[in-house]
Amino acid sequence: MSLHEIKQSLKLQLAEKLDAVELNSLLSLLMEHVTGWNQVQQVLHKNDPLTESQLDQLKNAAKELAADKPIQYILGKAWFMGKEYFVNENVLIPRPETEELVDWISEYAHIINKPLQLLDIGTGSGCIAISLKLELPNCSITGLDVSSPALEVAKKNATHLNAAIEWVEQDILMSASLPASYDIIVSNPPYIPFNEKANMQVQVKNFEPAIALFVTNEDPLIFYRIIARLGKQYLNPNGQLFFEMHYDQGKAIVALFDEMGYHAELLQDMFGKDRMIRASLKPR
Ligand SMILES: C[S@@+](CC[C@H](N)C(=O)[O-])C[C@H]1O[C@@H](n2cnc3c(N)ncnc32)[C@H](O)[C@@H]1O
């Protein structure tokens, strides 16, 4: 069977599931993954026969797409800040909003213009920690996560992208201390209350790790509160906290930080939604 023939057959199979434009781009990614041919080469080789093993891989991937598995988990990779990251179902797929958080932090660090100590809490694939190390090579960066399989992925990404980072396995909710003191503590913590699960996309709620997504309905700001509490002890003078957050929780987090002695500032994402927050301790 040629590349063109299998592509047509998979298109028919998935036509009801996905719209034509999305389907075309997903199939092109799958073809590239399996054959190694980019889009132009796929056109040039469209009549070439594929091997049995390539056809099997494509058919299996189509079944996974039909079952709503995100393409990033099927390919085992995702893109973040122009770099390729390994991903599997132990880590959140890095999101474009998080790139904006990284940009905000690196702008700030460039202004400070000295080697800084940074901690990324809930590092997952390592995308924040690694991007910051690549942007700010003079800074020392630690990535922390409670999940040992997530840290395995982060370490693999750091090796692949040549970023020297210290990794720590620690449950931040059970911690009275941090590994050191820091100029910047960043976190994209779990922040979706469980009662929103029913309305979420199947691709997210059925495939991405629950531990990366959800918090209890009773205490949705727990990560912000605990990290702010630790920050009082482990932030260096003029230190800053940076977070990603639920678009709906901005006001509540600002109020929480204010109560805890921080001055906080919200930043909107590319869709105009409150999505990031930074906080520094008020002068006493
Ligand atoms: C929303 S994901 C963020 C992953 C990655 N930093 C990113 O932005 O794509 C949250 C991460 O927090 C980690 N996590 C959840 N509970 C934690 C805890 N109690 N202590 C430390 N990390 C935790 C999860 O394993 C997950 O990797």
The ligand as an SDF file (V2000), in Angstrom:
LIG
                    3D

 27 29  0  0  0  0  0  0  0  0999 V2000
    0.2120   21.4410   35.7750 C   0  0  0  0  0  0  0  0  0  0  0  0
    1.5420   20.2870   35.8670 S   0  0  0  0  0  0  0  0  0  0  0  0
    2.8720   21.3280   35.3110 C   0  0  0  0  0  0  0  0  0  0  0  0
    3.9480   20.5840   34.5820 C   0  0  0  0  0  0  0  0  0  0  0  0
    4.9700   21.4990   33.8980 C   0  0  0  0  0  0  0  0  0  0  0  0
    5.6260   22.3540   34.8610 N   0  0  0  0  0  0  0  0  0  0  0  0
    4.3150   22.3400   32.8190 C   0  0  0  0  0  0  0  0  0  0  0  0
    4.1310   23.5550   33.0500 O   0  0  0  0  0  0  0  0  0  0  0  0
    3.9630   21.8120   31.7450 O   0  0  0  0  0  0  0  0  0  0  0  0
    1.7650   20.1640   37.6220 C   0  0  0  0  0  0  0  0  0  0  0  0
    2.9110   19.3000   38.1050 C   0  0  0  0  0  0  0  0  0  0  0  0
    2.8930   19.3150   39.5370 O   0  0  0  0  0  0  0  0  0  0  0  0
    3.2610   18.0430   40.0250 C   0  0  0  0  0  0  0  0  0  0  0  0
    2.7080   17.8820   41.3820 N   0  0  0  0  0  0  0  0  0  0  0  0
    1.4510   17.5540   41.7400 C   0  0  0  0  0  0  0  0  0  0  0  0
    1.3450   17.5000   43.0770 N   0  0  0  0  0  0  0  0  0  0  0  0
    2.5690   17.8150   43.5690 C   0  0  0  0  0  0  0  0  0  0  0  0
    3.1040   17.9060   44.8860 C   0  0  0  0  0  0  0  0  0  0  0  0
    2.3210   17.6750   45.9580 N   0  0  0  0  0  0  0  0  0  0  0  0
    4.4060   18.2420   45.0570 N   0  0  0  0  0  0  0  0  0  0  0  0
    5.1940   18.4740   43.9670 C   0  0  0  0  0  0  0  0  0  0  0  0
    4.7410   18.3880   42.6950 N   0  0  0  0  0  0  0  0  0  0  0  0
    3.4490   18.0640   42.4950 C   0  0  0  0  0  0  0  0  0  0  0  0
    2.6640   17.0640   39.0150 C   0  0  0  0  0  0  0  0  0  0  0  0
    3.3200   15.8180   39.0630 O   0  0  0  0  0  0  0  0  0  0  0  0
    2.8640   17.8360   37.7030 C   0  0  0  0  0  0  0  0  0  0  0  0
    4.0690   17.4670   37.0950 O   0  0  0  0  0  0  0  0  0  0  0  0
  1  2  1  0
  2  3  1  0
  2 10  1  0
  3  4  1  0
  4  5  1  0
  5  6  1  0
  5  7  1  0
  7  8  2  0
  7  9  1  0
 10 11  1  0
 11 12  1  0
 11 26  1  0
 12 13  1  0
 13 14  1  0
 13 24  1  0
 14 15  1  0
 14 23  1  0
 15 16  2  0
 16 17  1  0
 17 18  1  0
 17 23  2  0
 18 19  1  0
 18 20  2  0
 20 21  1  0
 21 22  2  0
 22 23  1  0
 24 25  1  0
 24 26  1  0
 26 27  1  0
M  CHG  2   2   1   9  -1
M  END
$$$$
